[in-house]
Amino acid sequence: MAVPVWSVDPRTGKQREAVASEATAQDVDAAVRAAHAARGALAGRDTRIALLRAAAEELEADGERIVATADAETALGEARLTGELARSTGQLRAFADEVADGGYLGVIIDHADPALAPPRPDLRRYKIPLGVVAVYAASNFPLAFSVPGGDTASALAAGCPVVVKAHPDHPATSELCGAALRRAAARTGLPEDVVTVVHGFDAGVELVTHPLVTAAGFTGSVRGGRALFDAAAARPVPIPFYGELGSLNPVVITEAAAQERGEEIGTGLAGSMTLGSGQFCTKPGLVLAPAGQAGDALLGALAGEVAEAVPGVLLDSRMRQAFLAGVGERADLDGVRAPVAAGGGAEGDTVAAGFLTVDADRLTTEGPHDLLLEECFGPLTVVVRYADADQAAAVLSRLPGNLTATVHLAEAEANGEGEGARLLAELTPLAGRVLVNGWPTGVAVTHAQHHGGPYPATTSTSTSVGVTAIDRWLRPVTYQNAPDALLPPELREDNPLGLPRRVNGRREG
């Protein structure tokens, strides 16, 4: 018997509509096999460019309905979701441009040189697509990290068909976006099965273990991501699993910075930690602020702003319960104070933002306060008051891996005086993106972007944002002494495709 998948309104907790059925093992197998059969259709770069651009157009054409549905399922607000849709279509077009450029293929040619000792054969290297990619949609970004998001866009750009396991928090949005991508495929003469959407917990497990799935991308919790990561590694033929699991995103504020612009920093921190009701993967969850008057002034500004924040609705009731429990467990620790208490909002389904404070000496050695070094998903941050640079460094040394790490410096420190360079060096091993005098929420889709970090932030060294995310779904292959007539066009001597390449150590194009 088919199990219905319901769309639920998080503002009321009521079911909206049944939008699909949970996929059975047979359904997953059929979807993966159809995707596998569509691989050849994605081989042409021009075809993929057309697909990515058509996908952006189809999403925009149905944008009003997609945004309204996403808001009904996530309570993230139409303004936020309109921006997220633009981000999603923008990254589809960015990957189309990257495919057109051709540099992602990494073409390298070393001509034979018999005079070398030992002699060098003719070697030609480029990258080819892995095959079918499984994508696990995120709860907090129903567009940019879900069905039409960066994992899907980058995999299609690489030439890999995609099977998306939809997130249960926004199944109707997932169906609309999946339909838009399949329409784009049909428009460009491709099989619609280059993108398929499946639903259900069991479908997610079946997907990562299917023998024709060659890689997976995941954004979600440490618990769920680690279970899938372990399943991917335990397969008879293990596959790469690119998981984004959790991040504290630490912030260090120097005493000089707090003295120079403490109120500004406190206000900025409040905005960053409450953005989207604290449901950004880059929310600053641990802040090292100086003890003393400068730090007190900063916290005063933070308290004023956080107290005024409008209570928000989290993505689902399970996340709300986990947030309230997490706040309570942390607040009950010895020496932890709550200048602005986070918890349930005045309206039944909302949560109120808040922050906790604790002295740094509670976190310099292992103990029950290590709970404060774990992410609490929602509008809460922990402010750690440090007495000196050594104490701050001791806390930083105990942090797990992160997506981001931020330092706020005074003007003189930013210009090379004082502790700026040392702090930057201390933060670099902790995260994939290190910020100076800014806030980590907001991840630009650019060539230089890196959205990843040491475990548990991610399970690899790759990025899931920016055009270099395409590298995850490619593998290098080298041909040795292959006759030119037998080589793929990308590697032929006359470069018929006009690709940028490195020949005998020198860049061309």
Salt bridges, closest charged atoms under 4 A:
GLU17 OE2 - ARG16 NH1 3.80
ASP29 OD1 - ARG33 NE 2.90
ASP29 OD1 - HIS210 NE2 2.74
GLU57 OE1 - ARG187 NH2 2.69
GLU58 OE1 - ARG183 NE 3.03
GLU58 OE2 - ARG187 NH1 3.20
GLU60 OE2 - ARG93 NH1 2.82
ASP62 OD2 - ARG65 NH2 2.98
ASP71 OD1 - ARG11 NH2 2.86
GLU84 OE1 - ARG80 NH2 3.12
ASP97 OD1 - ARG53 NH2 2.66
GLU98 OE1 - HIS447 NE2 3.52
ASP122 OD2 - ARG124 NE 2.69
ASP151 OD1 - ARG472 NH1 2.92
ASP169 OD2 - HIS167 ND1 3.88
GLU175 OE2 - HIS199 NE2 2.74
GLU192 OE1 - ARG182 NH2 3.48
ASP193 OD1 - ARG182 NH1 3.32
ASP230 OD1 - ARG226 NE 2.77
GLU244 OE1 - HIS451 NE2 3.10
GLU264 OE2 - ARG261 NH1 3.98
ASP296 OD1 - ARG385 NH2 3.01
ASP316 OD2 - ARG318 NH2 3.69
ASP359 OD1 - ARG337 NH2 3.36
ASP370 OD1 - ARG398 NH1 2.93
GLU419 OE1 - ARG422 NE 2.35
GLU426 OE2 - ARG422 NH1 2.47
ASP471 OD1 - LYS127 NZ 3.55
GLU493 OE2 - HIS111 NE2 2.90
GLU493 OE1 - ARG124 NH2 2.48
GLU508 OE1 - ARG501 NE 3.43
